[in-house]
């Protein structure tokens, strides 16, 4: 569909209630702000609508539903970056090369007790690469452990015995 053929007002009249319903459901499920979800859904539709091709088999309704749904889902499950709101009291605070004393927190003390391999595993879990992020299910810890184990073996070339040993080490520290 060409950009000049798109009538945004008609799209909103025909499919606006559907997009609002998706936002409402996502609001209930993920406890995210309705307005933000609605904005994400509309943005998803507006950016993908020019790429709509009726010859590919999907109806306009299905296409709009998917665009809105998946854009809202991305908003719900992907971590949002916080905008830094730091206040600098002096030029010394602005300089990132000045070493500042950091207070030890529970994570730093926990990591100091682990071997380098275990620290690497914890770092992988916290940073969650895309392929691992979708495999981990918080409600199914056994599946998550297996997904993490397979990821470490396949991607990082660890041996299965090494992964099992590191899992045991982390479990003992916890």
C-alpha positions as CSV (number, residue, x, y, z in Angstrom):
1,X,0.0,0.0,0.0
2,X,1.4,3.4,-1.0
3,X,1.7,6.2,1.5
4,X,-0.6,8.5,-0.5
5,X,-3.4,5.8,-0.4
6,X,-3.4,5.6,3.4
7,X,-6.3,7.4,5.1
8,X,-5.2,7.5,8.7
9,X,-8.6,8.9,9.9
10,X,-10.5,6.0,8.3
11,X,-8.0,3.5,9.7
12,X,-8.5,5.0,13.2
13,X,-12.3,5.0,12.8
14,X,-12.3,1.3,11.6
15,X,-9.7,-0.1,13.9
16,X,-9.2,2.3,16.8
17,X,-11.5,0.3,19.1
18,X,-9.5,-2.8,18.4
19,X,-6.2,-1.1,19.2
20,X,-7.6,0.3,22.4
21,X,-8.9,-3.2,23.4
22,X,-5.4,-4.6,22.8
23,X,-3.9,-1.8,25.0
24,X,-6.5,-2.5,27.7
25,X,-5.7,-6.2,27.7
26,X,-1.9,-5.5,27.8
27,X,-2.5,-3.0,30.6
28,X,-4.3,-5.6,32.7
29,X,-1.7,-8.3,32.0
30,X,1.6,-6.4,32.3
31,X,0.5,-3.5,34.5
32,X,1.9,-0.9,32.1
33,X,0.3,2.6,31.5
34,X,-2.7,2.4,29.1
35,X,-1.7,5.7,27.4
36,X,1.8,4.5,26.7
37,X,0.5,1.1,25.4
38,X,-2.0,2.9,23.1
39,X,0.7,5.2,21.8
40,X,3.0,2.3,21.1
41,X,0.2,0.4,19.3
42,X,-0.6,3.4,17.1
43,X,3.0,4.0,16.4
44,X,3.4,0.3,15.4
45,X,0.5,0.6,13.0
46,X,1.6,3.9,11.5
47,X,5.1,2.7,10.9
48,X,4.1,-0.7,9.4
49,X,1.0,0.3,7.5
50,X,2.9,1.5,4.4
51,X,4.4,-2.0,4.1
52,X,1.0,-3.7,4.0
53,X,0.6,-6.0,1.0
54,X,-2.8,-7.7,0.5
55,X,-1.2,-10.2,-1.9
56,X,0.6,-11.8,1.0
57,X,-2.6,-13.3,2.4
58,X,-3.3,-11.3,5.6
59,X,-6.4,-9.1,5.8
60,X,-6.0,-5.4,6.7
61,X,-7.6,-6.1,10.1
62,X,-5.2,-9.0,10.9
63,X,-2.2,-6.9,9.8
64,X,-3.2,-3.9,11.9
65,X,-3.9,-6.2,14.9
66,X,-0.4,-7.8,14.6
67,X,1.4,-4.5,14.2
68,X,-0.3,-3.0,17.3
69,X,-0.1,-6.1,19.4
70,X,3.6,-6.9,18.8
71,X,4.7,-3.2,19.2
72,X,2.9,-3.2,22.6
73,X,4.3,-6.5,23.6
74,X,7.8,-5.3,22.8
75,X,7.1,-2.3,25.1
76,X,5.9,-4.6,27.9
77,X,8.7,-7.2,27.9
78,X,11.8,-5.4,26.8
79,X,13.4,-3.4,29.5
80,X,13.0,0.3,29.2
81,X,16.0,2.5,29.4
82,X,15.9,5.2,32.0
83,X,16.7,8.7,31.0
84,X,19.5,9.9,33.3
85,X,18.5,12.8,35.5
86,X,21.8,13.5,37.2
87,X,22.5,16.8,38.8
88,X,26.1,17.9,38.7
89,X,27.3,19.9,41.7
90,X,30.8,20.6,40.3
91,X,33.0,20.1,37.3
92,X,34.6,17.2,39.2
93,X,31.3,15.3,39.1
94,X,31.1,15.6,35.3
95,X,34.5,13.9,34.7
96,X,33.9,10.2,34.2
97,X,37.6,9.4,34.6
98,X,37.8,10.3,38.2
99,X,37.5,7.2,40.4
100,X,34.8,7.6,42.9
101,X,34.4,5.3,45.9
102,X,31.5,3.1,45.4
103,X,29.7,1.6,48.3
104,X,29.8,-2.2,48.3
105,X,26.3,-3.6,47.7
106,X,25.0,-7.2,48.0
107,X,25.7,-8.0,44.4
108,X,29.3,-6.9,44.5
109,X,29.9,-9.0,47.7
110,X,28.1,-11.9,46.1
111,X,30.1,-11.8,42.9
112,X,33.4,-11.5,44.9
113,X,32.7,-15.0,46.3
114,X,32.4,-16.6,42.9
115,X,34.9,-17.9,40.4
116,X,35.4,-16.1,37.1
117,X,33.2,-18.6,35.2
118,X,30.4,-18.2,37.7
119,X,30.7,-14.4,37.4
120,X,30.5,-14.7,33.6
121,X,27.3,-16.8,33.9
122,X,25.7,-14.3,36.2
123,X,26.6,-11.5,33.8
124,X,25.0,-13.5,30.9
125,X,21.8,-13.8,33.0
126,X,21.6,-10.1,33.8
127,X,22.3,-9.0,30.3
128,X,20.1,-11.7,28.6
129,X,21.0,-11.7,24.9
130,X,17.9,-11.7,22.7
131,X,17.9,-15.4,21.9
132,X,18.2,-16.3,25.6
133,X,15.7,-13.6,26.7
134,X,12.8,-15.3,24.9
135,X,13.8,-18.8,26.0
136,X,13.7,-18.0,29.7
137,X,10.4,-18.3,31.4
138,X,10.2,-17.0,35.0
139,X,7.2,-19.3,35.7
140,X,9.1,-22.4,34.5
141,X,12.5,-22.5,36.3
142,X,13.5,-25.9,34.9
143,X,13.0,-24.8,31.4
144,X,14.9,-21.6,32.1
145,X,17.8,-23.5,33.6
146,X,17.9,-25.9,30.6
147,X,17.8,-22.9,28.2
148,X,20.6,-21.2,30.0
149,X,22.6,-24.4,30.0
150,X,22.1,-25.0,26.3
151,X,23.0,-21.4,25.6
152,X,26.3,-21.6,27.5
153,X,27.2,-24.9,25.7
154,X,26.2,-23.8,22.2
155,X,27.2,-20.1,22.2
156,X,30.1,-20.0,24.7
157,X,31.5,-23.5,24.0
158,X,31.4,-24.5,27.6
159,X,31.4,-28.2,28.4
160,X,28.3,-29.6,30.1
161,X,30.2,-30.6,33.2
162,X,31.6,-27.1,33.5
163,X,28.1,-25.6,33.3
164,X,26.8,-28.0,35.9
165,X,29.7,-27.2,38.2
166,X,29.1,-23.4,37.9
167,X,25.4,-23.9,38.6
168,X,26.2,-25.8,41.8
169,X,28.7,-23.0,42.8
170,X,26.1,-20.3,42.3
171,X,23.5,-22.3,44.2
172,X,25.8,-22.8,47.1
173,X,26.5,-19.0,47.3
174,X,22.8,-18.2,47.2
